[in-house]
Amino acid sequence: MAKEKPKDSLDGGKDQDQESPNEKPQKYDETFKKWITQQADEILPILVTDMQYERELSVEFSRSMMRADKVFQVRHHDQPSILNVEFQVGAEKYLRERLLLYNAALHYKYHLPVLSMVIYPFSVTMAVPPLVIPNREKDIVIFQFETLPLFLMNAEPYVQNHQTCMYPLLPTMRGFHADMAVQALSELSERYRDDRKTLIEQFIWMQLCIDRNRDIELPEKIHIQERLSMFDQLWEESPTIQKMREEYRLKGRQEGIQEGIQELQHVLVDVVQIKYPDLADLAQQQASHFDKPEALRLLIQQVLTAPNTDFVRWLLNPGAM
């Protein structure tokens, strides 16, 4: 993998004004950027036919133009080109215009054809190409770009072809299931048996995609997590997770902690509703009383393995027994 070059002089932050207020795409951006950077030489030829990776370009635009996600120097149909890849987890009203800015700036800087691709990991309203800027006499600009909706693609061919570079994103695709998850992580464990850090990263990325993908039905999601419990030691040994815990403890990042607690509370209610529907109202009432992430994770695990309804009722409201 090519080392990152010093940033080219074209700076700023990505405009998220048009994102849904319920989405926090920034926390997923880093995941997808790291994923494509780690194995760009394998991933890019899968995403784009007849493309060869050459090197990653680190490019920043002026503040008014924001920052592109990932930019690569490639050969496309044996022609030197630039590939701009954008990851979108939410709708953005003026995405096409932003892509046009990037395209023009990159072409101006490198004097090469610029291919723009938007990758949509999760179900969302997508920007539709092309962008046409007309006037009365003729179209001033017709800007083409590619979209790659992973949530509409089938995960099975990637597993059949053992394209392990795509495995962290399998949970965003159709047909993903518990057996596939175990197979994927087993193959990744074999590939990275001498590189534990990379293996842990791959495991974490897959877990994040599983958690975020709302198209996976909750019973299947629970089944997947149960099957992946054999890999829990990777999660616990992850330097990334340990660092996050330390940051939370030292810096008190309350917003992130509270968001995680609320998500776990929702998971608790959903799990109880599926396995013990008679206790759904009790779970809804009691969920807010559990406000420690570790305690919530333990409680969810106990509910999943509880022997009967009475035991779950006691878990949810021990003071009443």
C-alpha positions as CSV (number, residue, x, y, z in Angstrom):
1,M,0.0,0.0,0.0
2,A,1.4,3.4,-0.9
3,K,2.2,5.7,1.9
4,E,0.2,8.8,2.2
5,K,1.7,11.8,0.6
6,P,1.8,15.3,2.1
7,K,-1.5,17.0,1.5
8,D,-1.8,18.8,-1.8
9,S,-2.7,22.4,-1.7
10,L,-6.2,22.4,-2.8
11,D,-8.7,22.4,3.0
12,G,-11.8,22.2,4.8
13,G,-14.6,19.9,6.1
14,K,-17.2,17.9,4.3
15,D,-20.6,19.6,4.1
16,Q,-23.2,17.6,6.0
17,D,-25.9,20.3,6.1
18,Q,-28.2,18.1,4.0
19,E,-27.8,14.9,6.0
20,S,-30.8,13.6,8.0
21,P,-30.7,14.9,11.6
22,N,-30.9,11.3,12.8
23,E,-27.8,10.2,11.0
24,K,-24.2,10.7,12.2
25,P,-22.3,9.8,9.0
26,Q,-18.9,11.1,10.3
27,K,-18.5,8.0,12.5
28,Y,-18.9,5.7,9.5
29,D,-16.8,7.9,7.1
30,E,-13.5,6.9,8.9
31,T,-14.5,3.2,8.8
32,F,-15.1,3.2,5.0
33,K,-12.0,5.4,4.3
34,K,-9.8,3.0,6.2
35,W,-11.3,0.0,4.6
36,I,-10.7,1.2,1.0
37,T,-7.2,2.6,1.8
38,Q,-6.0,-0.7,3.4
39,Q,-6.4,-2.8,0.3
40,A,-7.0,-0.3,-2.5
41,D,-5.0,-2.4,-5.0
42,E,-7.4,-5.3,-4.5
43,I,-10.7,-3.3,-4.0
44,L,-10.6,-0.8,-6.9
45,P,-10.4,-3.5,-9.7
46,I,-13.5,-5.1,-8.1
47,L,-15.4,-1.8,-8.0
48,V,-14.5,-0.6,-11.5
49,T,-13.9,-2.9,-14.5
50,D,-10.5,-2.8,-16.1
51,M,-9.0,-0.5,-13.5
52,Q,-5.5,-0.8,-12.0
53,Y,-4.5,1.0,-8.8
54,E,-1.3,3.1,-8.9
55,R,-1.2,5.2,-5.7
56,E,-3.4,7.2,-3.3
57,L,-3.5,10.9,-3.6
58,S,-4.1,13.1,-0.6
59,V,-6.0,16.1,-1.9
60,E,-7.7,19.0,0.0
61,F,-9.8,21.7,-1.6
62,S,-10.4,25.2,-0.6
63,R,-12.7,25.7,2.4
64,S,-15.6,26.6,0.2
65,M,-15.2,23.3,-1.7
66,M,-14.7,20.9,1.3
67,R,-12.7,17.7,1.3
68,A,-13.0,14.6,-0.9
69,D,-13.2,11.2,0.8
70,K,-10.6,9.3,-1.2
71,V,-8.7,10.1,-4.4
72,F,-6.5,7.6,-6.3
73,Q,-4.3,7.7,-9.3
74,V,-5.3,4.7,-11.5
75,R,-5.2,3.3,-15.0
76,H,-8.7,2.8,-16.4
77,H,-8.8,0.9,-19.7
78,D,-5.0,1.4,-19.7
79,Q,-5.4,5.2,-19.6
80,P,-3.9,7.2,-16.7
81,S,-6.8,8.6,-14.7
82,I,-8.0,9.9,-11.4
83,L,-10.6,8.1,-9.3
84,N,-12.6,10.1,-6.7
85,V,-14.6,7.8,-4.3
86,E,-17.3,9.3,-2.0
87,F,-19.0,7.3,0.7
88,Q,-22.6,8.4,1.5
89,V,-24.6,7.0,4.4
90,G,-27.3,9.8,4.2
91,A,-29.1,11.8,1.6
92,E,-27.4,15.0,0.4
93,K,-29.4,17.4,-1.7
94,Y,-26.5,19.0,-3.6
95,L,-24.2,16.0,-3.8
96,R,-24.0,16.1,-7.6
97,E,-22.8,19.7,-7.5
98,R,-20.2,18.9,-4.9
99,L,-18.9,16.0,-7.1
100,L,-18.7,18.4,-10.0
101,L,-16.6,20.8,-8.0
102,Y,-14.2,17.9,-7.1
103,N,-14.1,16.7,-10.6
104,A,-13.2,20.0,-12.1
105,A,-10.6,20.8,-9.4
106,L,-8.9,17.4,-9.8
107,H,-8.9,17.7,-13.6
108,Y,-7.4,21.2,-13.3
109,K,-4.7,20.0,-10.9
110,Y,-3.7,16.7,-12.6
111,H,-4.8,17.3,-16.2
112,L,-6.2,13.7,-16.4
113,P,-9.7,12.3,-16.8
114,V,-11.5,12.1,-13.4
115,L,-13.9,9.3,-12.6
116,S,-16.3,10.0,-9.8
117,M,-18.0,7.2,-7.8
118,V,-20.5,7.4,-4.9
119,I,-20.6,4.3,-2.7
120,Y,-23.9,3.8,-0.7
121,P,-23.4,1.2,2.0
122,F,-26.9,1.6,3.4
123,S,-30.4,2.1,2.0
124,V,-30.9,5.8,1.3
125,T,-32.2,8.2,-1.4
126,M,-29.4,8.3,-4.0
127,A,-28.2,11.1,-6.2
128,V,-29.1,10.2,-9.8
129,P,-26.6,10.9,-12.6
130,P,-26.0,12.9,-14.7
131,L,-26.0,16.4,-13.4
132,V,-27.2,18.7,-16.3
133,I,-26.9,22.4,-16.1
134,P,-29.0,23.8,-19.0
135,N,-29.8,27.2,-20.4
136,R,-32.2,28.2,-23.2
137,E,-29.9,27.4,-26.1
138,K,-28.0,24.3,-25.0
139,D,-26.8,22.3,-22.0
140,I,-23.8,24.1,-20.4
141,V,-22.6,21.0,-18.4
142,I,-23.5,17.3,-18.5
143,F,-21.6,15.7,-15.7
144,Q,-21.6,11.9,-15.4
145,F,-20.7,9.9,-12.3
146,E,-21.1,6.3,-11.1
147,T,-23.2,5.1,-8.1
148,L,-22.5,1.8,-6.3
149,P,-25.5,0.9,-4.0
150,L,-24.0,-1.9,-1.9
151,F,-27.4,-2.4,-0.2
152,L,-28.8,-3.6,-3.5
153,M,-25.9,-5.9,-4.3
154,N,-25.7,-9.6,-3.5
155,A,-23.0,-10.7,-1.0
156,E,-22.7,-14.3,-2.1
157,P,-20.5,-13.8,-5.2
158,Y,-17.8,-12.1,-3.1
159,V,-17.7,-15.1,-0.8
160,Q,-17.8,-17.6,-3.6
161,N,-14.8,-15.9,-5.2
162,H,-13.0,-15.5,-1.8
163,Q,-12.6,-11.7,-2.3
164,T,-11.7,-11.1,1.3
165,C,-11.0,-7.4,0.7
166,M,-14.7,-7.0,0.4
167,Y,-15.7,-9.0,3.5
168,P,-15.9,-6.1,6.0
169,L,-18.8,-4.6,3.9
170,L,-20.7,-7.9,3.3
171,P,-23.2,-7.0,6.1
172,T,-24.3,-4.0,4.0
173,M,-25.4,-6.3,1.1
174,R,-28.3,-8.6,0.4
175,G,-28.1,-12.2,1.3
176,F,-25.9,-11.7,4.3
177,H,-26.6,-14.3,7.0
178,A,-25.0,-15.9,10.1
179,D,-23.2,-18.8,8.3
180,M,-21.7,-16.3,5.8
181,A,-20.5,-14.1,8.7
182,V,-18.7,-17.0,10.3
183,Q,-17.2,-18.1,7.0
184,A,-16.0,-14.6,6.3
185,L,-14.4,-14.1,9.6
186,S,-12.8,-17.5,9.5
187,E,-11.2,-16.7,6.1
188,L,-10.1,-13.3,7.4
189,S,-8.6,-15.0,10.5
190,E,-6.6,-17.3,8.2
191,R,-5.5,-14.5,5.9
192,Y,-4.4,-12.2,8.8
193,R,-3.2,-14.9,11.3
194,D,0.1,-13.1,11.5
195,D,-1.4,-9.6,11.5
196,R,-3.7,-9.4,14.5
197,K,-4.1,-5.7,14.3
198,T,-5.5,-5.8,10.8
199,L,-7.7,-8.8,11.7
200,I,-9.2,-6.9,14.6
201,E,-9.9,-3.9,12.4
202,Q,-11.7,-6.1,9.9
203,F,-13.8,-7.6,12.7
204,I,-14.7,-4.2,14.0
205,W,-15.7,-2.9,10.6
206,M,-17.9,-5.9,10.0
207,Q,-19.5,-5.4,13.4
208,L,-20.2,-1.7,12.7
209,C,-21.9,-2.5,9.4
210,I,-24.0,-5.2,11.1
211,D,-25.1,-2.8,13.8
212,R,-26.0,0.0,11.3
213,N,-27.8,-2.1,8.7
214,R,-31.5,-1.7,9.5
215,D,-32.4,-4.0,6.5
216,I,-31.2,-7.0,8.5
217,E,-34.2,-8.3,10.5
218,L,-33.6,-8.2,14.2
219,P,-34.0,-12.0,14.8
220,E,-31.4,-12.6,12.1
221,K,-29.1,-9.9,13.5
222,I,-29.4,-11.5,17.0
223,H,-28.6,-14.9,15.4
224,I,-25.5,-13.4,13.6
225,Q,-24.2,-11.9,16.8
226,E,-24.7,-15.2,18.6
227,R,-22.7,-17.0,15.9
228,L,-20.0,-14.4,16.1
229,S,-19.6,-14.7,19.8
230,M,-16.6,-17.1,19.2
231,F,-14.8,-14.0,17.9
232,D,-15.6,-11.9,21.0
233,Q,-12.0,-12.2,22.3
234,L,-10.9,-10.2,19.2
235,W,-13.2,-7.4,20.2
236,E,-12.0,-7.4,23.8
237,E,-8.4,-7.4,22.8
238,S,-8.8,-4.6,20.2
239,P,-6.4,-1.7,20.8
240,T,-9.0,0.5,19.2
241,I,-11.7,-0.5,21.7
242,Q,-9.3,-0.2,24.6
243,K,-8.3,3.3,23.4
244,M,-11.9,4.3,23.1
245,R,-12.7,3.1,26.6
246,E,-9.7,5.0,27.9
247,E,-10.7,8.2,26.1
248,Y,-14.3,7.8,27.5
249,R,-12.9,7.4,31.0
250,L,-10.4,10.2,30.9
251,K,-12.2,12.8,28.8
252,G,-15.8,12.0,29.6
253,R,-17.2,12.0,26.1
254,Q,-20.7,12.2,27.4
255,E,-22.4,12.6,24.0
256,G,-20.9,9.5,22.5
257,I,-21.5,7.5,25.7
258,Q,-25.1,8.6,25.9
259,E,-25.8,7.7,22.3
260,G,-24.3,4.3,22.9
261,I,-26.4,3.8,26.0
262,Q,-29.6,4.7,24.2
263,E,-28.8,2.4,21.4
264,L,-28.2,-0.5,23.8
265,Q,-31.5,0.3,25.6
266,H,-33.3,0.1,22.3
267,V,-31.6,-3.3,21.6
268,L,-32.6,-4.5,25.0
269,V,-36.3,-3.6,24.4
270,D,-36.2,-5.2,20.9
271,V,-34.7,-8.5,22.2
272,V,-37.2,-8.8,25.0
273,Q,-40.1,-8.0,22.6
274,I,-39.0,-10.8,20.3
275,K,-38.1,-13.5,22.8
276,Y,-40.6,-12.6,25.6
277,P,-43.4,-10.5,24.1
278,D,-45.4,-10.6,27.4
279,L,-42.6,-8.6,29.0
280,A,-42.3,-6.0,26.2
281,D,-44.0,-3.3,28.3
282,L,-41.9,-4.0,31.3
283,A,-38.7,-3.8,29.2
284,Q,-39.9,-0.5,27.8
285,Q,-40.5,0.9,31.3
286,Q,-37.3,-0.4,32.8
287,A,-34.8,0.1,30.0
288,S,-34.0,3.7,31.1
289,H,-33.0,2.5,34.6
290,F,-30.0,0.8,33.1
291,D,-27.5,3.5,32.2
292,K,-24.1,1.7,32.2
293,P,-23.0,0.3,28.8
294,E,-21.3,-2.8,30.3
295,A,-24.3,-3.5,32.5
296,L,-26.6,-3.2,29.4
297,R,-24.4,-5.5,27.3
298,L,-24.4,-8.1,30.1
299,L,-28.2,-7.8,30.6
300,I,-28.8,-8.3,26.8
301,Q,-26.6,-11.4,26.9
302,Q,-28.5,-12.7,30.0
303,V,-31.9,-12.2,28.3
304,L,-30.7,-14.1,25.2
305,T,-29.6,-17.0,27.4
306,A,-32.3,-16.9,30.1
307,P,-34.0,-20.2,31.0
308,N,-37.6,-18.8,31.4
309,T,-39.9,-15.7,31.5
310,D,-39.7,-15.4,35.3
311,F,-35.9,-15.1,35.2
312,V,-36.1,-12.3,32.6
313,R,-38.8,-10.5,34.7
314,W,-36.4,-10.6,37.6
315,L,-33.5,-9.4,35.5
316,L,-35.5,-6.4,34.3
317,N,-36.9,-5.5,37.8
318,P,-35.0,-7.3,40.6
319,G,-36.4,-5.0,43.3
320,A,-39.9,-6.2,42.7
321,M,-39.2,-9.9,43.4
